[in-house]
Amino acid sequence: MPQIIDGKMVSAMIKDELKAQVTALKNEQGISICLAVIQVGNDPASTVYVGNKKKACAYIGIDSLSYELPEETTQAELVSLIRELNQKEEVTGILVQLPLPDHIEEDEIIRAIDPQKDVDGFHPQSVGALCIGQPGFISCTPAGIIQLLKRSGITIAGKECVIVGRSNIVGKPMALLLLRENATVTVAHSKTVNLQEITRRADILVVAVGRPRMITREYVKEGAVVIDVGIHRNEAGKLCGDVDYEDVAPVCSAITPVPGGVGPMTIAMLLYNCVEAGKAGRR
Ligand code: NDP
């Protein structure tokens, strides 16, 4: 049987480390950390995500401020709120829950956030810094995957890594992070020819394709490590990933389950970014 990479356990460990840091920052340096969370409209999935993020903040001792704006909020109104929060010294991090309603231009909203408070790591300045190996906030899901691999005792350096998916929030930053860890990296996408041939080269296969159970054992080399980023509900209402877990688990050496794999790591790394933002903001 493969090693089950336990994201719940690793994320709990990280949260407890951060909780201790937050307490020390408060008690020893009088630093308090505050995340402003903005949600536009009331998409039920977004409401759940925002709720989980606020709960996680409370757990480690970070304050959170909620801005629940109506669906018809204009681009200008949203930008103006972000600018206001950029100026507020007590707000150390800003998160705008995506997706935004169709009439709002996401890129402009992301650019409006002060890069020093960009705890999602989506601002072009954060992405650019990652690209050239400078310090900056890193997109939470790929950062979480690196932590998962490292804390599960999986060596990255020198490994052949294949990522299926090239989104700005997962695939691309994942490629840059694996490269930074000295892996040899290939990024596949919907126009890739002979996908199976490429994925079967991977020692570490990261799947962020957004298609339920697309990756079956034919895509996986015997003994590979398989990281499943996808989250879907199957016909029976149960959560599943982009990887067909039952089919793939017997052929790989380690695999992340869904739920309980990559998902919990995303929030843990958001908290990590919040703490870093708090420290940097109050120096
Ligand atoms: P996107 O839809 O933005 O990107 C999907 C990528 O997969 C694209 O690059 C697309 O290629 C590629 N792709 C689609 N179909 C194929 C195919 N048949 N063969 C090869 N490549 C294909 O998704 P995200 O990156 O945002 O998310 C991916 C998954 O991860 C989703 O299930 C999402 O719900 C989940 N997710 C989970 C998170 C977590 O915390 N666990 C966080 C973020 C996302 P192209 O670029 O050519 O269109």
Boltz pocket constraint, residues with backbone or C-beta under 6 A from the ligand:
constraints:
  - pocket:
      binder: B
      contacts: [[A, 141], [A, 164], [A, 165], [A, 166], [A, 167], [A, 168], [A, 169], [A, 170], [A, 171], [A, 188], [A, 189], [A, 190], [A, 191], [A, 192], [A, 195], [A, 207], [A, 208], [A, 209], [A, 210], [A, 211], [A, 228], [A, 229], [A, 230], [A, 231], [A, 232], [A, 242], [A, 262], [A, 263], [A, 264], [A, 266]]
      max_distance: 6.0
